[in-house]
Amino acid sequence: MRISIFVAMLVACAGRPPASTLPRGPAEAPARDLAAAKQDAPKVEPSASVLTAKDPRVVDLDIIRITANSHGVGGEPEMEHVATADLFKQANAAAKAGETERAIALYRKIVAEFPDSQFAAILDGRGDLPATIATLRDLVKAYPQARESIDGHLYIAALQADHGQFADAVTTLDEALARTSLTYADRVEAFARKGYVLIEIHRFDDADASLASAVAEWRKAPHIDDPYYIGMAHYYRGELAHRRFTEAPVRLPDDRMIADLEAKRVLAVAAYDRWKESLGFKQAYWATAAGYQMSQIFFELWEATVKAPYPARIDAATRQMYVADVHARVREHLEKALEGHRMNVELAKAYGVDTTWSRGSEQRAVQIMEMLAKEAAGQYVTPD
């Protein structure tokens, strides 16, 4: 995918034509790429209820099991229910009281009776995070060879990341990755999670290495059914380039500004291509996350150009003409962003899901339409 960004720094200077850093990119991107992904999305019935696709980084749990117990012949059945959230409250209380064995037994009960659970219903603030992590660590230590122990280790890191304890999450993930009994899927997840938290603490080079390791583990694996974490790894490889794009300065004098805008363009291309790889794994949450970003990067390219400082060669008398010319040259970026966001909403519908990203695209599409209307009326965003 090629993204063009015009650097109209030489307007009205010595009669030379305005400079461009590269030929125009394909007019149909990113809507073209998202439309192709839509065609490959699992088909859902038009009447099907739209599901909320959750971010797999988030640990969530509140499964309830209801059982009917009959009391003798002709007796009325008695309905019994147990919620995993309640079991975790009991485990937390046991851990705080120093009843480690009872706390671990409660975790074992959840593992046995709720094998699809994710261990920690504390995100709504009802739980005690330190106690939950302490109990999970007891589980990890007490059953080092068990599947539950590995899952517990990874969930500790997820909880820490969800609560902004990123450095602690890195330490936990390093501990987990040192285990010799991890599956390929475990290692993909651990490296993807580690890449994410390393980005959050601005260790970009280490994050890049961790995310590359996730991709390498995926490629070595004979087969992994769940694409959640490889989708996540590729998404954050894109986000890594995006963070660098965001932080890249645009500075005077003119020659430096042209070079800075070109450096931003290169980073935007890298981010787009990595998000596109995430899109290809057909995991609904990360596909719509990638679709949002693939569209939004065009808006950010537009914004970086129209807000770049006035070139030194542009005097006050010609600034209005310069602004109008720059906006005319990069208007296509806004148009591409609009079409991409619209298509991302359609992509979510094709998957039969509703995500924060598809909702974000819906909102962005409205905002960009308003900006295009202002552009048409000659109301331009100007350099800072």
PyMOL commands that set and color helices and strands:
alter all, ss='L'
color gray80, all
select helices_A, chain A and resi 31-40+84-96+100-113+129-142+147-162+166-177+184-200+204-220+228-247+254-279+284-306+316-351+356-376
alter helices_A, ss='H'
color red, helices_A
select strands_A, chain A and resi 51-52+64-69+78-83+353-354
alter strands_A, ss='S'
color yellow, strands_A
deselect
rebuild
show_as cartoon
